[in-house]
Amino acid sequence: MTKPPAPLHELSITRPIDAAPESVYRVETERLCEWWPPYTTPVVELDLRPGGRGRTVTQGPEPSDGPE
């Protein structure tokens, strides 16, 4: 059986993790800024309600004015 395509602008990540669901949720929502070393994440905005949006801004270790 095949899965239907995800709606536009929906993000789905699947990965088995050997931890309690409460711990995974807490790390995903409260410590998101730690996910991308060596990058820093000065902006993390999450609307955790159904249909909510998320916004993150990351900065690399080298100064940059944007994509080259």
N, C-alpha and C positions, 0 to 999 in steps of 0.2 A: 504494500500500500504506500503510495506516495503522499507527501504532505503538500497542502496547497501553498502557494507562494505567500510570503509574509506581506502584510499591508505596507504601503509606502511609508517610509520614515519609522519603521519599527525595528528595533535592535533586539536580536535574540542571541544569547551566548550559552552554549552548553558545554559543561566540563564536569566530570565526576570529581567531587572533593570529599575527602574523608573527614568531615567535620559536621557539627550540629547545624541545622539550617539557620538557627538564630545567630550563630557566630558568623556564618558566611554573609548573612544579610547585614550585620553590624559592620563588618569589614568593608563590604561593598558600598555601604551608604555613608559611613563615618570616616573611612580612611582612604577614600578614592584618590586623594592627592599623593599617596605613596606608591601608586601602581606603575609609574613610568620612569624610574631612575635611569640615567642621570638627569632626566628632565625634572623641572619643578612645575607645580600646578598651582599658580596663584589664584585661579578662579575655578571654583567648583560650585555649581548651582544645580540643585536637584529638586524637582517637584515629584515627590514619591506617590502622588495620587494616581489612580488609574487614568491613563491618557496623558499624564504629566510629561514635561519636557526636562531635558538635562543639558547643561552647558559646562564644558571644561575648556580652559585655556592652558596650554603647556608652553614652557620655555626651555630651550636647549641650553647646554652648558656654554655654547659660544654665542655672542651677540649676533642678532640677525634682524634685518628689516623685513623679512618674509621669504617666501619661496623664491628660489633662483631659477 
